[in-house]
Amino acid sequence: MNGKQRAVVSAFVAAVLGLGLGGCATGLGGETYSRGEARRAMTVQYGTVESVRPVKLEGTKTPVGPLAGAAVGGIAGSSVGQGRGSAIATVIGAVAGGLAGAAVEEGATRSQGVEVTVRLDNDKLMAIVQDDKGEGFRPGESVRVLRDGGTMRVAR
């Protein structure tokens, strides 16, 4: 692959990953709300934190990573050999690039989470998993549990 091809591939990958991964980023913390949650009533319950434990939140798995990786791998593979050899290298490069792109996307969007177990004032236990945004919930602390349909969050 010559310098000009590398520059085009680099610009393409940067644009696709920037748009794709940025567009896929969602806030999973207690302070982040989706646009659809704005101006909607939520049920609020009060309780006490029973326990807190760190968890890992897996990254996103969208078509963006594999497609960008396949494009780069295919372009890189096409510069190898001539004729049928080049065609085979293009296919192998695209497949390998797609797998690598998927792994990069998942790894880049993985985050640290927290599982907060709360004893509600009605004495029921509830565990909520959310992004760890440094809230530092501690056992014995009073918190609010907000619920909107299937979405729940712990907040102070």
Solvent accessible surface area in square Angstrom, and as a share of the most:
residue,aa,sasa,rsa
1,M,59,0.27
2,N,87,0.45
3,G,50,0.48
4,K,161,0.68
5,Q,77,0.34
6,R,139,0.51
7,A,63,0.49
8,V,90,0.52
9,V,12,0.07
10,S,69,0.44
11,A,65,0.50
12,F,89,0.37
13,V,34,0.20
14,A,67,0.52
15,A,55,0.43
16,V,39,0.22
17,L,42,0.21
18,G,49,0.47
19,L,142,0.71
20,G,12,0.12
21,L,32,0.16
22,G,52,0.50
23,G,66,0.63
24,C,31,0.18
25,A,73,0.57
26,T,101,0.59
27,G,35,0.34
28,L,92,0.46
29,G,3,0.03
30,G,6,0.06
31,E,103,0.46
32,T,45,0.26
33,Y,99,0.38
34,S,66,0.42
35,R,224,0.82
36,G,45,0.44
37,E,18,0.08
38,A,61,0.47
39,R,245,0.89
40,R,129,0.47
41,A,101,0.78
42,M,44,0.20
43,T,78,0.46
44,V,63,0.36
45,Q,45,0.20
46,Y,126,0.48
47,G,4,0.04
48,T,52,0.30
49,V,2,0.01
50,E,76,0.34
51,S,53,0.34
52,V,49,0.28
53,R,131,0.48
54,P,104,0.65
55,V,26,0.15
56,K,160,0.68
57,L,28,0.14
58,E,126,0.57
59,G,7,0.07
60,T,42,0.24
61,K,145,0.61
62,T,36,0.21
63,P,92,0.58
64,V,32,0.19
65,G,0,0.00
66,P,42,0.27
67,L,118,0.59
68,A,3,0.02
69,G,13,0.12
70,A,29,0.22
71,A,31,0.24
72,V,42,0.24
73,G,10,0.10
74,G,9,0.09
75,I,63,0.32
76,A,40,0.31
77,G,7,0.07
78,S,52,0.33
79,S,50,0.32
80,V,88,0.51
81,G,52,0.50
82,Q,162,0.72
83,G,62,0.59
84,R,202,0.74
85,G,40,0.39
86,S,21,0.13
87,A,59,0.46
88,I,98,0.50
89,A,19,0.14
90,T,43,0.25
91,V,93,0.54
92,I,110,0.56
93,G,15,0.15
94,A,28,0.22
95,V,91,0.52
96,A,55,0.43
97,G,11,0.11
98,G,11,0.11
99,L,130,0.65
100,A,56,0.44
101,G,11,0.10
102,A,39,0.31
103,A,68,0.52
104,V,85,0.49
105,E,2,0.01
106,E,25,0.11
107,G,35,0.34
108,A,68,0.53
109,T,37,0.21
110,R,125,0.46
111,S,42,0.27
112,Q,83,0.37
113,G,0,0.00
114,V,11,0.06
115,E,35,0.16
116,V,0,0.00
117,T,26,0.15
118,V,0,0.00
119,R,83,0.30
120,L,5,0.02
121,D,115,0.59
122,N,86,0.44
123,D,96,0.49
124,K,132,0.56
125,L,97,0.48
126,M,41,0.18
127,A,62,0.48
128,I,9,0.04
129,V,75,0.43
130,Q,6,0.03
131,D,12,0.06
132,D,62,0.32
133,K,105,0.44
134,G,65,0.62
135,E,43,0.19
136,G,43,0.41
137,F,13,0.06
138,R,151,0.55
139,P,90,0.57
140,G,56,0.54
141,E,29,0.13
142,S,90,0.58
143,V,3,0.01
144,R,77,0.28
145,V,1,0.01
146,L,12,0.06
147,R,81,0.30
148,D,18,0.09
149,G,65,0.63
150,G,84,0.81
151,T,58,0.34
152,M,52,0.23
153,R,13,0.05
154,V,1,0.01
155,A,18,0.14
156,R,126,0.46
